[in-house]
Every structure is written in C-alpha cells, then in structure tokens.
C-alpha cells in the first residue's frame, strides 16, 4: 500500500499494545509507512539513525533513556536533519513536555488522541508545522514559568544576542508566534498580507536557526520577548 513518497514513521513506546495500535492505524493510510519501533530512548536513537524516518512518535516516560534525552539526541544529530519528533504524553501539562520542545520536538500529542487527529498530526508535522494550539501553548508555558525558569530575569546576554539580528517587525512577529498565532492571524493582527507574514516567519527560521515553529515558540519565551 505504501510507496516511495510515503511519510516514514518510527514508533517509540515501552508499551507493546500502544505501538501495535498506532502501527495498525497509521499503516491503514496509503501515504504513511511505519519503518520501525523502539521500546526506549536508547533504542529509538539507534533505530532513527538506521531508518531515517520523517516523523518519530516519542513516548516521554520510558526505561533506560527517556523520551526527553532521546529527542535531544535525534534533533541534534546532523544525519537526522529531516526528522521531526512529536512527543506523546498522558497529561496535557506533563512536566517534561516543555523540556522536550526545548530539546527540539515539533510538538506533542495526548495518547488518547482521536485516530483521525493522529493521522492528521503526522501529516502536519511532516509538512513542517508545529502541534501547538494557542491555548495549549499558553497553559504549557504558564506551567513552565510557575515551576521556575532556569535562568534569572532579565534574560542573560546569550539570549539577547540571539535576537540581535532581528528587525523590529521580526521581533513583533516572533512575539505573536510565541503566543500561538498562525500566519494568517499574524497577518490580520499586523495588517499585513498572509504572504508577507509567511516571509517574516521564514526569515525567523533562518536567523534563529529554528527547525520549525515549535522552536520559535520556545525561543520567544526563553529570550523574554514573550512572557506568560
């Protein structure tokens, strides 16, 4: 059923039934192929390198190496530049979710997600979008800030340096991305054309070295350009 144009997915979860359910669901789609499975983070990294998947569905809480560390290893591996990681969690405000986003994940999904939504999510991440709805992003960041930020306020010099090359307009756009707005919503807010808003976001990717929109959200909060 699958072909060379298929979205290649790696499943990572220590529960056999969870992996089997996701595999059966995803492989029922003609454009999705499950290229491997892993039972923990250490195995996930090895299998990712071996199969170079487009998308990794990564559980967080696993033995040996957890999903947070595995995500950081995968997103930091030059051989896997085209691989996107989506973390799976049982709770919307799992304490590790923000850490996973900082490690380079493209977003997160709840394990009780509807089947159609899971399939759509895999396609969205493959297309370069982030799984960060505005309301979820806000709650996520608020929980992180409430737990105590790792650096004091104001932001340290390295964070300020990360924004040095941004124009005032790009800073505005970054702040709106950080609040979870889509390109169309940014365009409406700043009275720009959707194409212009998209161009600004694309420049942010280049200037900040971000893999995807999720990393822009994290950068917006880490640098203090947006506060919860």
VOBA-1610 file (N, C-alpha, C; in pm, whole numbers, padded with zeros to 5 digits, always signed):
BEGIN
Unk+00082-00121+00000Unk+00000+00000+00000Unk+00086+00127+00000Unk+00207+00120+00060Unk+00291+00239+00068Unk+00391+00243-00045Unk+00441+00363-00073Unk+00535+00380-00183Unk+00650+00467-00144Unk+00730+00506-00242Unk+00850+00584-00214Unk+00817+00723-00162Unk+00694+00771-00189Unk+00655+00903-00141Unk+00590+00900-00005Unk+00592+00787+00062Unk+00525+00773+00191Unk+00594+00853+00301Unk+00514+00891+00402Unk+00568+00953+00523Unk+00619+00839+00611Unk+00747+00841+00641Unk+00809+00731+00716Unk+00806+00763+00865Unk+00748+00673+00944Unk+00726+00698+01086Unk+00795+00592+01171Unk+00859+00638+01280Unk+00918+00549+01379Unk+00835+00561+01507Unk+00793+00448+01563Unk+00711+00446+01685Unk+00799+00413+01805Unk+00792+00496+01909Unk+00874+00473+02028Unk+00783+00473+02152Unk+00768+00357+02215Unk+00686+00345+02335Unk+00720+00213+02402Unk+00725+00212+02534Unk+00759+00088+02602Unk+00640-00007+02618Unk+00523+00036+02575Unk+00404-00048+02582Unk+00375-00109+02444Unk+00378-00241+02439Unk+00359-00312+02313Unk+00223-00282+02250Unk+00119-00278+02331Unk-00015-00255+02278Unk-00030-00115+02218Unk+00036-00018+02279Unk+00032+00119+02225Unk+00096+00123+02088Unk+00213+00062+02076Unk+00282+00060+01947Unk+00200-00013+01842Unk+00141-00127+01882Unk+00062-00206+01787Unk-00059-00127+01739Unk-00123-00055+01830Unk-00240+00024+01792Unk-00205+00137+01697Unk-00095+00207+01727Unk-00052+00316+01639Unk-00011+00261+01502Unk+00059+00148+01503Unk+00103+00090+01376Unk-00016+00054+01288Unk-00113-00015+01346Unk-00231-00056+01269Unk-00305+00064+01212Unk-00316+00169+01294Unk-00386+00290+01249Unk-00311+00359+01137Unk-00182+00383+01158Unk-00105+00459+01059Unk-00088+00383+00928Unk-00067+00252+00937Unk-00044+00176+00814Unk-00172+00150+00736Unk-00286+00193+00791Unk-00411+00185+00715Unk-00420+00298+00613Unk-00327+00394+00625Unk-00324+00509+00534Unk-00225+00483+00421Unk-00263+00510+00296Unk-00176+00481+00182Unk-00049+00566+00177Unk-00047+00680+00247Unk+00070+00769+00237Unk+00158+00763+00361Unk+00133+00667+00452Unk+00213+00657+00575Unk+00270+00516+00588Unk+00399+00509+00623Unk+00466+00380+00640Unk+00539+00379+00775Unk+00513+00279+00856Unk+00585+00263+00982Unk+00714+00186+00951Unk+00828+00253+00970Unk+00956+00193+00932Unk+01028+00125+01048Unk+00973+00139+01168Unk+01037+00074+01281Unk+00969+00105+01412Unk+01010+00031+01517Unk+00959+00051+01652Unk+01076+00046+01750Unk+01058+00111+01864Unk+01160+00108+01970Unk+01090+00108+02104Unk+01152+00043+02202Unk+01091+00028+02333Unk+01145+00127+02437Unk+01252+00199+02403Unk+01306+00300+02494Unk+01386+00401+02412Unk+01433+00505+02482Unk+01503+00612+02412Unk+01632+00571+02347Unk+01706+00485+02411Unk+01834+00441+02354Unk+01812+00368+02221Unk+01714+00278+02223Unk+01681+00205+02101Unk+01623+00299+01996Unk+01551+00400+02040Unk+01490+00497+01947Unk+01596+00569+01866Unk+01702+00613+01933Unk+01809+00685+01863Unk+01875+00595+01760Unk+01905+00471+01800Unk+01969+00378+01708Unk+01881+00348+01588Unk+01753+00328+01612Unk+01661+00296+01501Unk+01637+00418+01413Unk+01639+00536+01472Unk+01622+00657+01392Unk+01739+00673+01295Unk+01859+00651+01344Unk+01977+00660+01258Unk+01972+00555+01148Unk+01924+00436+01182Unk+01920+00326+01086Unk+01812+00344+00980Unk+01699+00407+01017Unk+01585+00415+00924Unk+01558+00555+00870Unk+01621+00659+00928Unk+01598+00799+00891Unk+01450+00829+00865Unk+01367+00818+00967Unk+01223+00844+00949Unk+01195+00993+00928Unk+01079+01022+00873Unk+01035+01161+00861Unk+00981+01211+00995Unk+00908+01124+01063Unk+00843+01160+01189Unk+00867+01051+01293Unk+00902+01092+01415Unk+00915+00999+01527Unk+00806+01031+01628Unk+00723+00932+01662Unk+00626+00947+01769Unk+00692+00893+01896Unk+00725+00984+01988Unk+00812+00953+02100Unk+00741+00960+02235Unk+00734+00847+02304Unk+00683+00848+02441Unk+00785+00920+02530Unk+00739+00978+02640Unk+00831+01050+02727Unk+00888+00959+02835Unk+00801+00891+02906Unk+00845+00813+03022Unk+00875+00669+02983Unk+01004+00639+02974Unk+01048+00506+02934Unk+01172+00468+03014Unk+01202+00338+03024Unk+01323+00294+03096Unk+01451+00330+03021Unk+01563+00317+03090Unk+01697+00344+03037Unk+01709+00491+02995Unk+01683+00521+02871Unk+01689+00659+02823Unk+01546+00707+02797Unk+01506+00819+02861Unk+01368+00866+02843Unk+01352+00943+02711Unk+01229+00981+02683Unk+01199+01048+02557Unk+01262+01185+02544Unk+01282+01252+02655Unk+01344+01385+02652Unk+01487+01377+02600Unk+01565+01288+02658Unk+01704+01271+02616Unk+01712+01219+02473Unk+01625+01124+02440Unk+01625+01068+02305Unk+01590+01174+02201Unk+01497+01262+02235Unk+01459+01370+02144Unk+01578+01462+02118Unk+01649+01498+02225Unk+01765+01585+02210Unk+01872+01520+02122Unk+01893+01390+02140Unk+01995+01321+02060Unk+01955+01317+01912Unk+01828+01292+01886Unk+01782+01282+01748Unk+01786+01418+01678Unk+01733+01520+01744Unk+01728+01652+01680Unk+01867+01714+01670Unk+01962+01665+01752Unk+02097+01718+01746Unk+02189+01641+01653Unk+02138+01537+01589Unk+02218+01453+01501Unk+02209+01506+01358Unk+02321+01546+01302Unk+02322+01603+01167Unk+02268+01505+01063Unk+02278+01377+01090Unk+02226+01277+00996Unk+02075+01273+00992Unk+02012+01337+01091Unk+01865+01330+01104Unk+01802+01469+01093Unk+01862+01553+01013Unk+01812+01691+01000Unk+01669+01696+00946Unk+01630+01596+00869Unk+01495+01595+00814Unk+01394+01525+00901Unk+01435+01477+01017Unk+01345+01402+01106Unk+01279+01496+01206Unk+01147+01482+01222Unk+01071+01561+01319Unk+01022+01470+01430Unk+01032+01517+01554Unk+00991+01437+01669Unk+00865+01497+01731Unk+00767+01412+01758Unk+00647+01451+01830Unk+00641+01367+01957Unk+00638+01432+02072Unk+00634+01358+02198Unk+00490+01320+02233Unk+00475+01205+02295Unk+00345+01154+02336Unk+00336+01158+02488Unk+00224+01205+02539Unk+00208+01215+02682Unk+00066+01182+02724Unk+00051+01141+02848Unk-00080+01110+02902Unk-00149+01236+02954Unk-00069+01335+02994Unk-00124+01456+03053Unk-00087+01579+02972Unk-00182+01671+02961Unk-00159+01790+02881Unk-00041+01872+02932Unk-00024+01875+03064Unk+00082+01957+03122Unk+00190+01869+03184Unk+00224+01763+03118Unk+00332+01678+03162Unk+00456+01764+03187Unk+00521+01744+03302Unk+00634+01828+03338Unk+00750+01822+03239Unk+00753+01719+03158Unk+00863+01703+03064Unk+00836+01762+02926Unk+00711+01803+02902Unk+00676+01846+02767Unk+00757+01968+02723Unk+00766+02068+02810Unk+00841+02188+02770Unk+00987+02153+02744Unk+01040+02065+02827Unk+01178+02022+02805Unk+01195+01954+02672Unk+01096+01877+02631Unk+01102+01810+02501Unk+01100+01911+02388Unk+01022+02016+02402Unk+01019+02121+02300Unk+01154+02193+02294Unk+01212+02218+02410Unk+01344+02280+02412Unk+01448+02189+02348Unk+01425+02058+02359Unk+01519+01961+02301Unk+01502+01950+02150Unk+01401+02015+02095Unk+01384+02015+01950Unk+01261+01946+01897Unk+01171+01900+01987Unk+01049+01835+01940Unk+00961+01934+01866Unk+00883+01884+01772Unk+00796+01970+01693Unk+00658+01986+01755Unk+00639+01929+01872Unk+00511+01943+01939Unk+00482+01820+02022Unk+00358+01810+02069Unk+00322+01694+02148Unk+00177+01656+02124Unk+00147+01529+02152Unk+00011+01476+02138Unk-00027+01404+02265Unk-00155+01406+02297Unk-00204+01325+02407Unk-00229+01184+02356Unk-00203+01085+02441Unk-00216+00946+02397Unk-00361+00906+02368Unk-00456+00982+02420Unk-00596+00950+02392Unk-00651+01028+02272Unk-00560+01074+02187Unk-00600+01149+02069Unk-00689+01064+01980Unk-00781+01130+01912Unk-00871+01060+01818Unk-00788+01007+01701Unk-00824+00891+01648Unk-00747+00831+01539Unk-00724+00925+01420Unk-00828+00993+01376Unk-00814+01083+01261Unk-00718+01197+01294Unk-00724+01245+01418Unk-00636+01355+01459Unk-00491+01311+01461Unk-00465+01186+01499Unk-00327+01136+01499Unk-00273+01133+01356Unk-00352+01082+01265Unk-00311+01076+01124Unk-00285+01216+01070Unk-00376+01309+01101Unk-00358+01447+01055Unk-00232+01508+01115Unk-00205+01475+01243Unk-00088+01530+01311Unk+00041+01486+01244Unk+00049+01360+01207Unk+00168+01309+01140Unk+00190+01384+01008Unk+00084+01407+00936Unk+00095+01478+00808Unk+00135+01624+00829Unk+00079+01688+00932Unk+00111+01828+00959Unk+00258+01845+00995Unk+00308+01758+01082Unk+00449+01768+01123Unk+00540+01740+01005Unk+00503+01644+00923Unk+00581+01615+00804Unk+00589+01736+00712Unk+00483+01817+00710Unk+00479+01936+00627Unk+00549+02056+00691Unk+00606+02035+00810Unk+00682+02142+00874Unk+00606+02226+00974Unk+00484+02187+01006Unk+00406+02263+01102Unk+00427+02210+01243Unk+00391+02290+01342Unk+00408+02250+01482Unk+00273+02218+01544Unk+00273+02120+01632Unk+00150+02081+01701Unk+00138+02158+01831Unk+00108+02287+01817Unk+00098+02374+01934Unk-00022+02466+01919Unk-00136+02420+01963Unk-00255+02506+01959Unk-00235+02622+02056Unk-00286+02742+02025Unk-00263+02858+02110Unk-00295+02835+02257Unk-00412+02775+02287Unk-00450+02757+02427Unk-00359+02657+02498Unk-00315+02555+02427Unk-00225+02457+02486Unk-00088+02519+02509Unk-00041+02597+02413Unk+00088+02665+02427Unk+00088+02754+02551Unk-00018+02829+02569Unk-00026+02921+02683Unk-00021+02846+02816Unk-00100+02740+02828Unk-00100+02662+02952Unk+00035+02596+02976Unk+00095+02550+02870Unk+00225+02483+02879Unk+00331+02578+02933Unk+00338+02696+02876Unk+00438+02794+02917Unk+00410+02844+03059Unk+00283+02865+03093Unk+00249+02910+03227Unk+00295+02808+03331Unk+00277+02680+03299Unk+00319+02575+03391Unk+00471+02576+03407Unk+00541+02598+03297Unk+00687+02602+03300Unk+00737+02718+03385Unk+00677+02837+03364Unk+00719+02955+03439Unk+00687+02938+03587Unk+00572+02880+03618Unk+00531+02860+03757Unk+00628+02768+03830Unk+00686+02674+03755Unk+00779+02578+03814Unk+00916+02641+03839Unk+00938+02758+03778Unk+01068+02825+03798Unk+01153+02817+03675Unk+01181+02930+03612Unk+01264+02933+03493Unk+01409+02900+03529Unk+01485+02839+03437Unk+01621+02801+03468Unk+01718+02918+03476Unk+01680+03034+03424Unk+01769+03150+03425Unk+01695+03268+03488Unk+01765+03357+03556Unk+01700+03473+03618Unk+01654+03573+03514Unk+01566+03662+03555Unk+01520+03772+03470Unk+01598+03896+03514Unk+01646+03981+03424Unk+01631+03972+03279Unk+01710+03861+03213Unk+01677+03837+03087Unk+01742+03728+03015Unk+01892+03753+03004Unk+01971+03648+03011Unk+02116+03663+03002Unk+02161+03709+02865Unk+02284+03755+02857Unk+02337+03810+02732Unk+02325+03716+02613Unk+02353+03584+02629Unk+02342+03496+02513Unk+02204+03498+02449Unk+02097+03511+02532Unk+01962+03517+02477Unk+01942+03647+02400Unk+01992+03758+02457Unk+01979+03887+02389Unk+02051+03882+02255Unk+02164+03815+02252Unk+02241+03805+02129Unk+02164+03730+02022Unk+02082+03635+02063Unk+02005+03556+01967Unk+01906+03643+01890Unk+01867+03757+01948Unk+01770+03845+01883Unk+01835+03965+01815Unk+01966+03975+01823Unk+02036+04095+01777Unk+02013+04124+01630Unk+02000+04020+01549Unk+01987+04040+01404Unk+01843+04060+01359Unk+01749+04056+01452Unk+01609+04070+01413Unk+01569+04216+01397Unk+01489+04245+01297Unk+01433+04378+01280Unk+01318+04396+01381Unk+01277+04521+01407Unk+01163+04543+01497Unk+01039+04465+01453Unk+01014+04459+01324Unk+00898+04385+01275Unk+00913+04236+01301Unk+01033+04184+01282Unk+01056+04042+01307Unk+01039+04008+01455Unk+01074+04101+01541Unk+01053+04080+01684Unk+00902+04073+01715Unk+00827+04162+01649Unk+00681+04160+01666Unk+00624+04025+01622Unk+00671+03979+01507Unk+00622+03853+01453Unk+00659+03737+01545Unk+00782+03738+01597Unk+00826+03633+01688Unk+00738+03630+01813Unk+00704+03746+01864Unk+00619+03753+01983Unk+00482+03691+01954Unk+00429+03716+01837Unk+00298+03662+01801Unk+00304+03511+01777Unk+00413+03465+01716Unk+00432+03321+01702Unk+00438+03257+01840Unk+00508+03324+01933Unk+00520+03274+02068Unk+00386+03262+02139Unk+00293+03345+02101Unk+00160+03339+02161Unk+00069+03238+02091Unk+00125+03171+01990Unk+00049+03065+01924Unk-00031+03106+01802Unk-00009+03227+01750Unk-00085+03272+01634Unk-00034+03206+01506Unk-00126+03179+01416Unk-00092+03126+01284Unk-00046+03241+01195Unk+00006+03208+01076Unk+00049+03312+00983Unk-00066+03404+00944Unk-00183+03345+00922Unk-00300+03426+00884Unk-00341+03518+00999Unk-00334+03470+01121Unk-00369+03552+01237Unk-00266+03663+01259Unk-00139+03632+01233Unk-00034+03734+01243Unk-00058+03843+01138Unk-00092+03800+01018Unk-00119+03896+00910Unk-00232+03990+00947Unk-00338+03935+01003Unk-00453+04017+01042Unk-00417+04112+01156Unk-00341+04063+01252Unk-00303+04143+01368Unk-00215+04261+01330Unk-00122+04238+01236Unk-00027+04343+01197Unk-00068+04415+01068Unk-00183+04379+01016Unk-00234+04437+00891Unk-00133+04416+00778Unk-00098+04291+00758Unk-00007+04252+00651Unk-00078+04152+00561Unk-00020+04127+00444Unk-00071+04019+00361Unk-00024+03886+00421Unk-00099+03778+00401Unk-00055+03648+00452Unk+00083+03609+00398Unk+00113+03645+00273Unk+00242+03613+00215Unk+00354+03686+00288Unk+00330+03813+00323Unk+00431+03890+00395Unk+00456+03831+00534Unk+00348+03792+00600Unk+00362+03730+00732Unk+00442+03601+00722Unk+00413+03521+00620Unk+00485+03396+00600Unk+00634+03422+00574Unk+00663+03527+00499Unk+00802+03563+00469Unk+00876+03600+00597Unk+00811+03676+00685Unk+00873+03714+00812Unk+00904+03590+00895Unk+00810+03496+00900Unk+00831+03374+00977Unk+00946+03293+00918Unk+00951+03287+00786Unk+01060+03214+00720Unk+01195+03275+00753Unk+01201+03407+00760Unk+01327+03474+00796Unk+01366+03445+00941Unk+01266+03430+01027Unk+01294+03395+01166Unk+01358+03257+01174Unk+01307+03163+01093Unk+01367+03030+01090Unk+01517+03039+01057Unk+01549+03118+00956Unk+01687+03130+00911Unk+01774+03201+01014Unk+01727+03314+01064Unk+01808+03395+01154Unk+01829+03328+01290Unk+01728+03253+01335Unk+01737+03192+01468Unk+01778+03046+01462Unk+01797+02994+01340Unk+01838+02855+01326Unk+01735+02757+01378Unk+01607+02793+01367Unk+01499+02708+01419Unk+01459+02601+01318Unk+01434+02481+01368Unk+01391+02371+01282Unk+01246+02390+01237Unk+01164+02442+01328Unk+01022+02456+01297Unk+00959+02558+01391Unk+00829+02573+01381Unk+00756+02674+01456Unk+00765+02652+01608Unk+00769+02526+01648Unk+00777+02496+01792Unk+00900+02559+01853Unk+01013+02554+01783Unk+01135+02613+01836Unk+01127+02765+01842Unk+01051+02825+01751Unk+01030+02969+01758Unk+00953+03006+01884Unk+00854+02925+01920Unk+00777+02949+02041Unk+00868+02943+02164Unk+00950+02841+02170Unk+01042+02826+02282Unk+01138+02945+02289Unk+01193+02986+02174Unk+01285+03098+02170Unk+01219+03227+02219Unk+01093+03247+02182Unk+01021+03368+02223Unk+01012+03378+02375Unk+00990+03264+02440Unk+00981+03266+02587Unk+01117+03267+02654Unk+01212+03193+02599Unk+01345+03186+02660Unk+01414+03322+02658Unk+01392+03400+02553Unk+01458+03530+02540Unk+01381+03641+02607Unk+01261+03612+02656Unk+01182+03713+02724Unk+01103+03803+02632Unk+01103+03774+02502Unk+01026+03857+02409Unk+00876+03838+02431Unk+00841+03723+02492Unk+00704+03696+02535Unk+00714+03645+02678Unk+00622+03688+02762Unk+00619+03636+02900Unk+00481+03578+02927Unk+00478+03473+03009Unk+00350+03408+03039Unk+00263+03497+03127
//
